[in-house]
Amino acid sequence: GTVASQACSACPVGASTQTVGATNASQCVCPSNSVLNTEGTSCVCVAGFEGDLNVPSGECTPCPVAKFKKVASTSLCSTCPIGTTTTSVGATSQDACVCAAGSYLNPSASTNDASKC
């Protein structure tokens, strides 16, 4: 049938439907590695991923080596403290930041000390 008497509503920012003819908001889905924000108004990249979902071809990509992101949000990945790096992409915690090659953990440095390696 036709739904000419009803206007279509847009999915939350960054979300889309899998097919044409969707009939309710629950059919709107966020792209890979993203979730709907707490307000339900837009998709945001999950922990360990960053990206701009406000652009038509937006996608969430893993945080690069030496960066991490703790929570699902629109923010970019944070950089590990000086002298540290991660062993892989997509880190979700600063705990993943370890001493870079050629250095070792300084036991007398405090946990928040940038020169712990």
N, C-alpha and C positions, 0 to 999 in steps of 0.2 A: 504494500500500500504506500501511499504518499504521506509525508509528514509536513506538507507545505504550510499547515497552520501553526507549526511550532518552529521556532528559531533554534539553530544549533548553538550549543555552548562550547567554548574552547576548553581543551584540556589544560591542566596546570602547565606553567612555563617549563619547557623541556620535555614534556610528556607527549605521547601520541597514541593513537589507536592502531591496532594491528591490521584492521580492515575498515572498509567504508561501511557506513550504516550503523555505527555504534549507537546504542540507545541510552547509556548512562555513564556517569563519571568513573565507575569502577572498571570500565573497559579501557581507560587511559593508563598507559604503562610508561614507566621511566626507562631510559636507555640502560645498557649494561653498566654495572658498577656504580649505579646511582639509586637513590631512594627519594620518596616524597618528603619534603621538609615537614617539620612539626606543625606548621600552619596549614599544610596541604595545598600550598599555592604554587610550588615549583619543585622541580627535581634538583637534588644536590648530589655531588659525588660522595661516595662512601669513604670511610677511613682508609688511608693508603693510596687514594686516588685524587686527582685534581683535574679541572677542566671547566670550560664555560658552556653551560647548557642553555644559555640565552640566545645562542646563535643557531641557525637552522641545522647545521651539520655538527653541532657540539657533541663532544664525547668526553668521557672520563678516562684518563690515562694514568698508569701507576706513577707514584712519586718516583723521581729519578734517584739513582744512587746518591747517598749523602743527604737525603731529605726524608721527611716523614710527615704524616698527618694523622692526628689522633681520632678525630670524629667526623661524621658526615656533615659537610658544610660547603659553603661557596668559597671558602678560603683556599689559598694555595698551600702547597706543602711547605713545611718549615725546614730550615737548614740545620743540620747537625752542628753541635758546638765545634769550634776551631780544633783541628787536629783529629777529628773523628769522621767516620763514614759509615755507611751501611754495607752489608754484604750482598744485598740484592735490591731490586726495585720494589715499590709498594709497601714500604715500612709504615707501621701504624703506631709507633711509639718511639720516644727519644731513647728508650732502652735499647733499641736496635742500632743506635749509633755506637760504634766500637772504635778503638784506636786504629788509625790508618797503618798501612804497611810501614815497617821501619820504626815503629814506636810501640810503647807498652804502657799499661795502666800505672799511673803514679799513685801508690797507696796513700801518700800523705795529702793528696789533693782532695778537696771536698767534692761531693757529688755534683755540685753546680759549677765547679771550677772549669773554665774553658780550657785550661792547660792541664787537664787530668791525664794526658798521654805524654 
